[in-house]
């Protein structure tokens, strides 16, 4: 008999190259013969290529995850100097999952909605906002912030898909 939840796992996809570039997002690696079920197709994953201080944040998250599951100390990679800053936009890594503070992401997204001035785009495979986030989204829309939410037309989980559509 199972004595714990089987859906609690690390689902992060982080790649850090030479302490200068990071890729992250929903890009899955799969065997070339792996095909998405026709009823959920087409399926698209997204990945971002980022540079700047956010690389160090992803590096720290990766190293923490690695050392939590593998008996290997890789703290030396965290001591490498950062490349000089370049102009860009602010970015913040926020951990989610069974080992992170459960409310961190919803607080951050809620704050972004309350501070929105003109436009906000949200893309998510599972749109099931907590109450504070829903209120923040509605408050932004009521302030004439152009809100766009992108989610799948068909979800591979009936319950999540039905719940997403209810919002």
N, C-alpha and C positions, 0 to 999 in steps of 0.2 A: 504494500500500500504506500502511496506517495505521502510523505509527511511535510512537503513544502510545495510552493507554486512552481510549475515548470516554465512559466513565461517570464521569470525574472532572470534576465541574462544581459550581458553587455552587447548592445546592438550598434555601437559606435563604429563609424568608418572614418579613420583618421590616418593620413599619410603626411609625414614631415620630411622634407628633403633639405639636407645641409643646413638646418636651423634657419632657413631663409624663406621657404615656400611650404605652404600646407594645402592639402586638398581635404575637404570634408563634405559631408552631405549624405544623400541616400543611395549613392552608387554602390550597388551590390556586385560582388564578384561571383560568377557562376560558370559552370561547365558550359561550353558553347552549345551543347545539345539540350540544355535546360530551356524549356519553352514555357511562357506564361500561358495559363489556361485561357482558351479562346474567349470565354465569357468575360474575362477581365482585361483583355487586350484592347487597344495597345497599352502597354505598360511603359512608364518612363521613370528613370531615376535621374536625380540631379546631383551634381557635384560642383563645388566652388573651389577656385584656386585663389588663395589669399597670400599676401605678403605683409610684413610689418609686425607690430607687437602681438597680433593675434596668433602668429606662428608659435611664439613662446607659450601662450596659453594652451594651444593644442598639444604642444610638446609636453607640457606638465601633465595634462590630462592623460595622454597616452602613457607616459612613464608611470604615473600612479596606477593606471589600470594594469599595465604590464607587471609591475612589481607586486600587485595584489594577487595575481594569478600564476606567476612564474617565479621560481626561486632564483632570481637574477637581479642584482643591484645595478641599475643603469642610471644612477643619479649623476654620473659624470656628464651625460648629454645635457643635463639641465644647467650645467655650469659654463657652457659655451657662451661667448659674448654674442649679443644681438647685433645684426647689421644696423648701420645708421638709419634713422627714421627718414621716411620719404612722405611727401604729401599723399593724402588719401582720405578715407572716411573712418570714423570710429567703429570698432567691432569689439564684441565681448563674447567669450565662450561661456556658455551656461550648461553645466552638467545636468542631465536628467537620468533617471534610472533608479534601481533598487539601492544603490550605495550613495546616492546624492540626496540633498534636502528636497523633499518632494514638491515643495511649493516654489522653488527658485524660478523655474521657467514661467509659471503662470504669473508670479509677481512681476517678473521682468516684462512679459508681454503686456500685462495690464498697465504697467507704467508707461510703456511705449504708446499704448492707445490713448491714455489720458494726456500725454504730451504731444500727440500728433497735431500738426498745424495744417497740413494740406493733403497729403496722400499717404496711405498705408496699404501695402500688399501683404497678404498672408497666404502661404502655400503649405498645405498639410494633407497627408493621406488620411488622417483621422481627425476631423474637426469636431471635438467634443469639449467646448470651453467650460472652465469652472465659472461659477457665478460672477466673481469679480472681473474676470476677463470678458464675459458677455456684457456686463454693465459698461466696461471700458470701451468695447467696440461700439455699443449703441450710443454712448456719450460722444465719441468721436464722430460718428455719422450724424448725430443731431447738431454738431458744430459745423456741419458741411464739409467734413474731411472726406475726401474721395476714398472709400473703402473698397478693396477688392479681395475676395477670398477665393482661392483656387483649390478645389478638392476633386477627387475622382468622381466621374459620373456613376461608376459601379465600383463598389468596395468588395474586397475579398473576404470580409467578415460581415455577415448579415446584421448582427447586433450593432456593430460600430457604424455601418453604413446607414442603418435606420436611424440611429441616434444622431448622426451627423446631419442627415436631411431634416431632422426635427428642429435644428437650429437655423 
